[in-house]
Amino acid sequence: MRKSVRTFLLTLLLLSTAAMPAWAFSDTQSDVNADKIEALQKNHVLSGQPDGTFNPQGVMTYAAGVSAIVNGFQLTVPEGKIPAPVSSLSSKLKAEAWYSNAFTIAAANGLTIPKEVDPNAPMTREVLVNLLSQAINTTGNYPTILLYTHINDEESLNPAYASSVQHLLNIGFKLLDKDNNFLPKQTVTRSTAAGRLYDSLQYVKKMQEQEDGGLAPGMSHPLIPAVPVNDPLTDYSLSVSKINDQVNEVTITANAPTPGYSLSISSIVFKDGQALLYTTVGKPDPAMIVPQVITETSASAYIPADYKPVLANGGGESPAS
């Protein structure tokens, strides 16, 4: 029942963008996300100001952002689960406030609410992406190939949010600027938040079409990378370090015959509760003179804590090497 209700809502979102008889907000017509904002408003996911404006370039607060995500994904408290009081999430969250139910439902569904969050504070880009990724995951366990995308300012990204950022990048979200920066601590606008929420709902609809009626037109199953051969590395090992309750850091270590070899995680396939990690090996510069000394090399990645990491292959030479 819950799935059919959500699918019905997502279908309405597509239909409502096809024909807009009138603009719901007086200040969104020229906004880049105008159609998406209108679709969300017409399905009672978003609301505006009393004067009929949406203020698309204003900041998205945590209260408004969490409420929109809960509304958009039609989240409810899971059956049989007793939700924690909203005050346990943050002393700044009030039980009688208009947003309290949304925070309670979000937390009950496993969405990570920042500790001691101020509901009236501006939401950051990294928190929005993390909440959207987690909300998407509440709708189903979709097979995914995760190709690691280099982020220039990754050192400023909360490690607990790293896998969510990679997740959204790999399902088609344009999160990086022209310099490959994510700007994780930057405040997100109401327009941007609405656009990304809409895109998240459309992704879920697309994936549910695959589950319910075969592949949607123009789509194909993701390809599982072939296992490489001629691996110069030996003695592979895999270790796991807990970052928090939602994220683990996985490190793959191997021995190289000489210095100069590099190991990288080229892709991660999430399937049947396992995170299958595929690696590639970079060879030393041919111009280098290297000693014949066994050298350890390693590579790391962040994965959701509820997936079991599995080393899917023993490396293999990188196509570019």
C-alpha positions as CSV (number, residue, x, y, z in Angstrom):
1,M,0.0,0.0,0.0
2,R,2.8,2.4,0.9
3,K,4.6,1.8,-2.3
4,S,1.4,2.3,-4.4
5,V,0.7,5.6,-2.7
6,R,4.2,6.8,-3.3
7,T,4.2,5.7,-7.0
8,F,0.9,7.5,-7.5
9,L,2.4,10.7,-6.1
10,L,5.4,10.4,-8.3
11,T,3.2,9.9,-11.3
12,L,1.4,13.1,-10.5
13,L,4.6,15.0,-10.3
14,L,5.4,14.1,-13.9
15,L,1.9,14.9,-15.1
16,S,1.8,18.2,-13.4
17,T,4.9,19.5,-15.1
18,A,3.5,18.7,-18.5
19,A,0.6,21.2,-18.2
20,M,0.7,24.2,-15.9
21,P,-2.4,26.2,-16.2
22,A,-1.2,28.9,-13.8
23,W,1.8,29.7,-11.7
24,A,1.3,29.0,-8.0
25,F,4.0,31.5,-6.9
26,S,4.4,35.0,-8.2
27,D,8.2,35.0,-8.1
28,T,9.3,31.7,-9.7
29,Q,8.6,32.1,-13.4
30,S,12.1,33.0,-14.3
31,D,13.8,30.6,-11.9
32,V,15.8,27.7,-13.3
33,N,13.8,25.3,-11.2
34,A,10.4,26.9,-11.8
35,D,8.6,23.9,-13.3
36,K,9.9,21.6,-10.5
37,I,8.9,24.1,-7.8
38,E,5.4,24.3,-9.3
39,A,5.0,20.5,-9.5
40,L,6.0,20.1,-5.9
41,Q,3.7,22.9,-4.8
42,K,0.7,21.4,-6.7
43,N,1.2,18.1,-4.9
44,H,1.4,19.8,-1.5
45,V,5.1,19.0,-1.0
46,L,6.2,22.7,-0.8
47,S,4.5,25.8,0.4
48,G,5.3,29.5,0.0
49,Q,4.8,32.7,1.9
50,P,1.5,34.3,2.9
51,D,2.0,36.9,0.1
52,G,2.0,34.3,-2.6
53,T,5.8,34.2,-3.1
54,F,8.2,31.3,-2.8
55,N,11.5,33.2,-2.4
56,P,13.5,30.8,-4.5
57,Q,16.8,32.5,-3.8
58,G,16.2,32.6,0.0
59,V,17.9,30.0,2.3
60,M,16.3,26.6,2.9
61,T,16.0,26.1,6.6
62,Y,16.3,22.8,8.3
63,A,12.6,22.9,9.3
64,A,11.4,23.6,5.8
65,G,13.9,21.2,4.2
66,V,13.2,18.2,6.4
67,S,9.5,18.8,6.1
68,A,9.6,18.9,2.3
69,I,11.6,15.7,2.1
70,V,9.2,13.9,4.4
71,N,6.2,15.2,2.4
72,G,7.8,14.4,-1.0
73,F,8.7,10.8,-0.1
74,Q,5.5,10.3,1.8
75,L,7.4,9.0,4.8
76,T,5.5,7.7,7.8
77,V,6.7,6.2,11.1
78,P,7.5,2.5,10.3
79,E,4.9,0.0,11.6
80,G,5.7,-1.2,15.1
81,K,8.4,1.4,15.7
82,I,8.1,3.8,18.6
83,P,9.6,7.1,17.5
84,A,11.9,9.0,19.9
85,P,10.6,12.4,21.1
86,V,11.7,15.2,18.9
87,S,13.5,16.9,21.8
88,S,15.9,13.9,21.9
89,L,17.2,15.0,18.5
90,S,18.0,18.5,19.5
91,S,17.1,20.7,22.5
92,K,16.2,23.4,19.9
93,L,13.4,21.3,18.5
94,K,10.0,22.0,20.1
95,A,7.3,19.3,20.3
96,E,4.5,21.8,19.6
97,A,6.2,23.4,16.6
98,W,4.8,22.9,13.0
99,Y,7.9,21.0,11.9
100,S,8.2,18.6,14.9
101,N,6.3,15.7,13.2
102,A,8.5,15.8,10.1
103,F,11.7,15.6,12.2
104,T,10.2,12.7,14.2
105,I,9.3,10.8,11.0
106,A,12.6,11.5,9.3
107,A,14.6,10.1,12.3
108,A,12.3,7.1,12.6
109,N,13.2,6.3,8.9
110,G,16.9,6.5,9.5
111,L,17.5,9.9,8.1
112,T,20.4,11.5,9.8
113,I,19.4,14.7,11.6
114,P,22.5,16.8,12.6
115,K,23.1,16.8,16.3
116,E,21.6,19.8,18.1
117,V,20.2,21.1,14.9
118,D,18.6,24.6,14.9
119,P,15.4,24.2,12.8
120,N,15.6,27.9,11.7
121,A,19.2,27.7,10.6
122,P,20.1,27.5,6.9
123,M,20.6,23.9,5.6
124,T,24.0,23.1,4.0
125,R,24.6,21.4,0.7
126,E,26.2,18.3,2.3
127,V,23.3,17.8,4.7
128,L,20.7,18.2,2.0
129,V,22.5,15.6,-0.2
130,N,22.8,13.2,2.7
131,L,19.1,13.4,3.6
132,L,18.0,13.0,0.0
133,S,20.3,9.9,-0.5
134,Q,19.0,8.3,2.7
135,A,15.4,9.1,1.7
136,I,15.9,7.5,-1.7
137,N,17.2,4.4,0.1
138,T,14.0,4.1,2.1
139,T,12.1,3.4,-1.1
140,G,14.0,0.3,-2.2
141,N,17.4,-1.4,-2.6
142,Y,18.3,-0.6,-6.2
143,P,21.4,-2.2,-7.9
144,T,23.9,0.6,-8.3
145,I,27.4,0.8,-9.8
146,L,29.3,3.4,-7.9
147,L,32.2,5.0,-9.8
148,Y,34.3,7.1,-7.6
149,T,34.2,10.8,-8.6
150,H,37.1,13.0,-7.5
151,I,36.0,16.0,-5.5
152,N,38.5,18.8,-5.3
153,D,37.4,20.1,-1.9
154,E,36.6,16.7,-0.4
155,E,38.7,17.4,2.7
156,S,36.1,19.9,3.8
157,L,33.3,17.3,3.4
158,N,32.0,15.5,6.5
159,P,33.2,11.9,6.0
160,A,29.8,10.7,7.1
161,Y,28.2,12.3,4.1
162,A,30.8,11.2,1.5
163,S,29.0,8.0,0.3
164,S,25.7,10.0,-0.1
165,V,27.5,12.6,-2.3
166,Q,29.0,9.8,-4.5
167,H,25.6,8.2,-4.6
168,L,23.8,11.2,-6.0
169,L,26.7,12.0,-8.4
170,N,26.4,8.5,-9.8
171,I,22.7,8.7,-10.4
172,G,23.1,11.8,-12.4
173,F,23.0,14.8,-10.1
174,K,25.2,17.7,-11.1
175,L,26.7,18.6,-7.7
176,L,30.1,20.0,-8.6
177,D,31.1,23.3,-10.0
178,K,33.4,23.9,-13.0
179,D,36.4,23.4,-10.7
180,N,35.1,20.1,-9.4
181,N,34.3,21.6,-6.0
182,F,31.2,20.5,-4.0
183,L,31.3,23.4,-1.5
184,P,29.7,21.2,1.2
185,K,29.4,23.9,3.9
186,Q,27.6,26.3,1.6
187,T,24.0,27.3,2.3
188,V,21.5,25.8,-0.1
189,T,18.8,28.0,-1.6
190,R,15.1,27.1,-1.6
191,S,15.2,26.7,-5.4
192,T,18.2,24.3,-5.4
193,A,16.7,22.3,-2.6
194,A,13.4,22.0,-4.4
195,G,15.1,21.0,-7.7
196,R,17.1,18.3,-6.1
197,L,14.1,17.0,-4.2
198,Y,12.1,16.8,-7.4
199,D,15.0,15.0,-9.2
200,S,15.2,12.5,-6.3
201,L,11.5,11.7,-6.7
202,Q,11.9,11.2,-10.4
203,Y,14.8,8.8,-9.9
204,V,12.7,6.7,-7.5
205,K,9.9,6.7,-10.1
206,K,12.3,5.5,-12.8
207,M,13.7,2.7,-10.6
208,Q,10.2,1.6,-9.5
209,E,9.2,1.4,-13.2
210,Q,12.0,-1.1,-13.7
211,E,10.9,-3.2,-10.7
212,D,7.2,-3.1,-11.5
213,G,7.1,-3.5,-15.2
214,G,10.5,-4.3,-16.5
215,L,12.9,-1.8,-17.8
216,A,11.6,1.7,-18.6
217,P,12.0,2.7,-22.3
218,G,15.6,3.6,-23.2
219,M,17.0,2.0,-20.0
220,S,19.4,-0.9,-19.6
221,H,20.7,-3.0,-16.8
222,P,24.0,-1.7,-15.3
223,L,26.9,-3.7,-16.4
224,I,29.0,-5.6,-13.8
225,P,32.7,-4.8,-14.5
226,A,34.7,-7.8,-15.7
227,V,37.3,-9.2,-13.4
228,P,40.7,-8.0,-14.6
229,V,43.7,-10.3,-15.2
230,N,47.5,-10.0,-15.0
231,D,47.5,-8.5,-11.5
232,P,51.0,-7.6,-10.4
233,L,49.9,-7.1,-6.7
234,T,49.6,-9.9,-4.2
235,D,48.4,-10.6,-0.7
236,Y,45.2,-8.5,-0.8
237,S,43.5,-7.8,2.5
238,L,40.4,-5.8,3.4
239,S,39.7,-3.9,6.6
240,V,36.7,-2.0,7.9
241,S,36.7,1.0,10.2
242,K,33.4,2.4,11.6
243,I,32.9,6.1,10.9
244,N,29.4,6.3,12.5
245,D,26.3,4.1,12.6
246,Q,25.6,4.8,9.0
247,V,29.0,4.7,7.3
248,N,32.1,2.5,7.3
249,E,35.5,3.2,5.8
250,V,36.8,0.2,3.8
251,T,40.5,-0.1,3.1
252,I,42.0,-2.5,0.6
253,T,45.7,-3.3,1.0
254,A,48.1,-5.3,-1.2
255,N,51.8,-5.8,-1.8
256,A,53.5,-4.5,-4.9
257,P,56.8,-6.0,-6.2
258,T,58.4,-2.6,-6.4
259,P,57.6,1.0,-5.3
260,G,55.6,3.1,-7.8
261,Y,52.5,0.9,-8.2
262,S,49.2,2.4,-7.1
263,L,45.9,0.8,-6.1
264,S,42.5,2.4,-6.6
265,I,38.9,1.4,-6.2
266,S,37.4,1.9,-9.6
267,S,33.8,1.0,-8.9
268,I,31.5,-0.4,-6.2
269,V,28.4,-2.5,-7.0
270,F,25.7,-2.6,-4.4
271,K,23.8,-5.8,-4.7
272,D,22.0,-8.2,-2.3
273,G,23.4,-6.6,0.8
274,Q,27.0,-6.6,-0.4
275,A,29.2,-3.9,-1.6
276,L,31.4,-5.5,-4.3
277,L,34.6,-3.5,-4.6
278,Y,36.5,-3.5,-7.9
279,T,40.1,-2.3,-8.0
280,T,42.6,-1.3,-10.7
281,V,46.3,-1.0,-10.5
282,G,48.5,1.8,-11.8
283,K,52.0,0.9,-13.0
284,P,55.2,2.7,-12.1
285,D,56.6,5.3,-14.5
286,P,58.9,3.3,-17.0
287,A,61.5,6.1,-16.7
288,M,61.8,5.6,-12.9
289,I,64.6,3.4,-11.5
290,V,63.0,1.5,-8.6
291,P,64.5,-1.0,-6.2
292,Q,63.2,-4.6,-6.1
293,V,61.6,-4.1,-2.7
294,I,58.1,-5.3,-1.8
295,T,56.0,-2.3,-1.0
296,E,52.5,-2.0,0.5
297,T,49.9,0.1,-1.3
298,S,46.3,0.7,-0.4
299,A,43.0,2.4,-1.3
300,S,39.9,3.4,0.7
301,A,36.3,4.2,0.1
302,Y,33.2,4.9,2.2
303,I,30.2,2.6,2.1
304,P,26.9,2.4,3.9
305,A,27.3,0.4,7.2
306,D,24.5,-2.0,6.3
307,Y,26.4,-3.4,3.3
308,K,29.0,-6.1,3.6
309,P,32.2,-5.2,1.8
310,V,33.6,-7.8,-0.6
311,L,36.7,-7.7,-2.7
312,A,35.3,-8.5,-6.1
313,N,38.6,-8.8,-7.9
314,G,42.3,-8.8,-7.2
315,G,43.2,-5.6,-9.1
316,G,44.3,-5.7,-12.7
317,E,46.2,-3.1,-14.7
318,S,44.5,0.2,-15.2
319,P,43.5,0.8,-18.8
320,A,45.4,4.1,-18.8
321,S,48.6,2.5,-17.5
